[in-house]
């Protein structure tokens, strides 16, 4: 890319990006990137006499992976590993022709040892931290090129695998904080879930404040990972892994450009459009899990939901194609709904179609607060004050959600997925 004058020109975007302390427009306005620019590169125990991004040609990389079904029968999966070049402008960095395909981990199941497949890539990333010879097509000189992996993302199971964490089924399920899961009292169900309010659970010792969750940091994460990795027995290792939610030292921790868990943000698409919104719809239609939704004020009558589905289809006749794909009947064709159509429906269609539909209007008000927060998250530019507003907004939304729904659910059967989504929103 740097040997091409057109690409080399485009890749000057990072060095020319202007910092504005009052707003965020790109990953280069984030705290992690700014902290790296004040740090020296470290390889193992050796500190190099070069700090991160000291050369305007230094490259910032992002890594992503996820399992996908290559065949119609989704019983087999494969795992691509891809890199994104953040030096390119935002409108170009995610285009297919600019994605760097590292390889594909073959199936038929998810990798048992993901780090074994990452090993060749990590070797090259370590060499890129030290520097490799490259040709600059603009200045026509050979120079020492540095590239740094600063962010890793995917859905929750995929990132848990990369970070060597136990994931959302663990006692400590969250990769951002150390909140503890609890079980339903006097129940045979062994699933853990993590509500903020624990007044109905006398055996729970922890109480959590949404504005002051016990966040993880890089130092403690590495100490706990080493403790698990170097435990004297397998039994002790398993005990510590259960306690911390960490199964050992991740291979990516050898890269000094990554910070655990800050460099592993939540994937907005999976978190919201393929989890939260579909599960809210299941609540509204009284079909979520084995919970009794009878006479609950958030449940929409079947005839009402069918009318909403028909109105959704008809709305596509007047919505310009520039907004995205046409949304199918959300009531009868939910299998055809995608992350994109869930997004369009939530942001542009549902605010009108759900108005006046709930028996109790507070549920519509609660949904509209979510729409406001999601629209703000998707803005191309956001101020620091708006970031604080988002933080307080999601805290309030989750607390209200627990009052309206989770306390009802806690009296029934286990509600693992719903509370896991709630915890992920809270920590994101």
Secondary structure, 3 states (H helix, E strand, C coil): CCCCHHHHHHCCHHHHCCCCCCEECCHHHCHHHHHHCCCEEEECCEEEEEECCCCCCCEEEEEEEEEECCCCCCCCCEEEEEEEECCCCHHHHCCHHHCEEEEEECCCCCCCCHHHHHHHHHHHHHHHHHCEEEEECCCCEEEEECEEEEEEECCHHHHHHHHCECCCCCCCCCCCECCCCECCCCCCCCCCECCCCCCCCCCCCCCCCCCCCCECCHHHHHHHHHHHHCCCCHHHHHHHHHHHCECCCCHHHHCCCCCCCCCCCCCHHHHHHHHHHHHHHHHHCCCCCCCCCCCCCCCCCHHHHHHHHHHHHHHCCCCCHHHCCCCCCCCCCHHHCCHHHHHHHHHHHHHHHCCCCCCCCHHHHHHHHHHHHHHHHCCCCEEHHHHHHHHHHHHHHHHHHHHHHHHHHCCCCCCHHHHHHHHHHHHC
